[in-house]
Structure formats: structure tokens, C-alpha cells
Amino acid sequence: MDSEKHSLTRGKVGRRKFLGAAVLGGICASLPLPPELNAQAADVGGTALKPHDDRIAKLDHSSYMRSAILQAHKNPRQPFGAVIVSVNDGSVVAEGHNRTPINPTYHGEMDAIDQYAAKHPGADWSDLVLYTTCEPCPMCQSAVLWAGIDGVVFGTSMPFIAKLGWWQIDIRTEEVIRRNSFRRCSLIGGVLEEECNALFVAALKLPAQHE
């Protein structure tokens, strides 16, 4: 896919989709996807609603996604990287990557959330946006909602990595947001999608680890 696909969600709303600006090059440009996988890359769907916080729309999504990609490189076998960004000043306030060999719940998003919580106990999370290389699973998105993070931006879609053979609980992030009654959360999908997709394709080509 040569374009970013954005999906914005707030509350219980209908579904619509639209295409954003073209994305050129990137960290994983040297790892092109096979044509059959490009053809299988799933639509992120969603709603074409304006985010409830205009500051989210003004963030440089590609730049922050590149930061999440750098986090993903810390565990190339499970390249789920995440960063949390303040919409107040655009600073990266927490970073995370997949640490499931230590704890099966330490997904990249959970690691970033844990890092922020440890440094900022009792903080207001409503001015934060989480960027992640892959669409959050139900566990991670539920944690986002319980924390009160105002928005999520992801690269690779859940159906795409499922087709590659990654384990997934088949409940999309948008549905988790839609079915909650206590938080608003903007959702933007498909940012630097090709580069994020390439991370997961490359992970499957790595030689097996030996104990």
C-alpha cells in the first residue's frame, strides 16, 4: 500500500474509511513485501470523524511512528514498539517494546504504559497519545481506555499480522473503543503501514533461536 489510511473513532458511531497522503521511503524500505501479502493487507476501516481534540490531528504522526519503529527494533523477533506522546508540547514521555519473554502481558503498549505510570503516579493521561507499530490487541486497548489515553495511532493492522501467522484475539481495536461507555479515544490506523508491515515480515525470516 502506498498511502496512509486513517481511521478516527469516537464513541458509538458508524463506519467509514478514507485515504490520507502518500508515504515515501522509510527505515524498512529495503524489505519490500511480497505482492501477495500487499494484496492481503487488510482495510483498517473505521470512521471518518474529526478527533475530539484538534491537537491530535496536528501531530506529526509519521515522525512519532518512526520512534515506535525504533523501539520495535529492540526486539526484532516481536517488533511491537510503542511511544506515548504529550499533545501539550509534542514530547515523547514514555517508550516501550515487547518484553513477553519476561512477562506474557508485556506487549509494547503495556510496556510504554507501565513506564509512564512508574514515572508519573497519579498523572492525568487525557493529554496523551499512544503510537504503536501494530494495532493494539484487546488487552492493550483496554489498558489505554482504563488509563484514559486520548488517542491511539497504529501502523500494521491486526488482520495483516494474523495472516502472517501471529497469534491474535479477533477483536479489532475500534470495537473495543466502541463498546466502552466511559472513555473517548481517537483511533488513527495505517500510518507508515508498509514500514511497519515489513517489520513483521522480516521477523518471520530470522533464524530460530537456540537455548
N, C-alpha and C positions, 0 to 999 in steps of 0.2 A: 504494500500500500504506500502510495507516495504522498498522502495527505494526512494531516491530523484530523481525528474525528472527535468532536467534543460533545459531551452529554452532560447536561446540567439538570440536577434533580433537587426539588424541594417539596417535602411532604407527599401527600397522596394526590398525584397528578397523572395525566395521561402520558402517552409515549410518543416521541417524535425524534427524528435524527437529522443532523446536518453536518456538513464538511467544513473544516477550517483551512487555514493557509498551508501551503506545501512545506515539508520539512526537508532540508538538504543536508546530506553527509551525516557524520557523527562518529562517535567512538567505535561503534561496531560496524562501520560501513564496509570493512574488509570481510565481513561474514554475511554475504547475501543469503537470503532464504531460498530454498528450492522453490521452483514455480508452483508445485502442488501445494506447498504449505502457505505460500502467499495467497493462493486461491481459496484456502480453507480458513484463513484468518477471519474470525467471527466479527460481525457487527456489534459494536458496544451498545447500540440502541440508546434509549434514554429520552429525555425531554429537552426541548429547546427553550428553556426558561432562563431568564436573566438571574444570575446569582443574587441571593438576598443581600449580599454585601458587595458593593461595587468594587471594593479593594481587591477582591479575589480575581475579578475579571482583568484587573490591571497588572497582575503579577506576571513576571516573565516565566511562563510555565516551562518552556524548553530549557532554560538555564537551571532551574531547580531540579528538573528531571535528570539533567546531566549529573547533578550532585548525587541523586539517588542511584544512578548507574555506577558512579564511582564507589558508592557503598556496596553495591552488588558485587563488584569485583573482589571484595574482601572474602567472599565465599563463592567462587565461580561455579561450584557444583550445584549450589542452590542460590541462584543470583537474584534473591529478593532483597532489594535495597530500598531504604526509605529515609526521608528527611522531613523534619517539621519546620515550617516557616511561619514567622510572625507577619501578619498583614499590616501591622503598625509601622514597621521600619524595614521590612523585607529581609530581616536577618534569619539565618538558619539557627534554630535554637536547640535542635536535637538531631541525632543521626542514628541509624540502626541498620543492621543486616541480619540475615538468617543465622541463628545460632541453635538450631534444633538438635545438633549433636549433644548440646549441653542440657537442653530442656525442650521437649516437643512442642511447647507453646511459644517458643521464642522465634516467631516469624519476624521478618524485617520490620513490619509496622509495630509489632508488640515491643520489639527491642527499642525502637525510637520512642515509643510512648513511655516505656519504663525509664529510659534515660532522662526524659524531660521531667517525669514525676519525681525522680530521685533528686533532681537539682532544684525543682520548684514546687515543694509541697504546698498544697492548698491554693495553687495558682488558678486563675481564670483561663480556661482553654479556648474560649469562644473567639479569640482573635488569631487562631492558629489554623494552618492548612497543612495537611499531610500529603507528601508526594511519594509515590511508590512505583517501582518498576513493573509491578503486576497488580491487576485488580484485586482488592482485598477479599480474603475469604470471609465467611460469616463471622468467625471468631474475631478477626481483626476489625471488621467494620463495626461489629457490636461494641468493641472496646473504644473505637472512635466516638460512637454515639454516647456511651456512658461517660467518657471524658468530656464531651461537649466540644470537640474539634469542629470547626465551622465548615470545612470543606476537604475533599479528597480529590487528588489528581493522580491518574494511573496511566501506565504505558501499555503493556500487554494485557489482552483480555483473558478472562478465565476460560472461555471455550477454546482459545488457541492453545494454551498450555495443556489443557485436558486432552486435546487431540494429539499432543506430543507424548502423552503417557503420564503426565504429572497427576498425582492424586488431587482431587478436588471434590468438595461438597457442592453439589449442583444447586446452589442458591446464589443468584447474582447480587452484587453489591447494591444495585439500585433497589432490589426487592427488600433487602434488609432496611434500607433507609425508608422506603415507602411504608413498611409495616410497623415502624416505630411511631409512637404518638407523643413523644416528649422532646424531640430534638429536630432542628433544621440542619441539613447538611448538603452543601452543593457537591455535585459529582461531575468531574471532567475526565473523560476517557480518551485513550488513543494518542496521548502526547508522546512524541518520539517513539511511536509504536514499532517501526521497523528496527530501530536500535535495541529496544527492549526485547522484541521477539528474538533477535539474533543472540542475545544472552542465553536464552533458554535452549535454543537450538545448539549452541556451542557447548552448553553444559552436558548434553547427551553424548557428545563426541569425545569427552575427556576419558582417559584410560581409567579402568577400575582401580580403586584404592586397595591397598593390601594392609592388613593388620600388622 
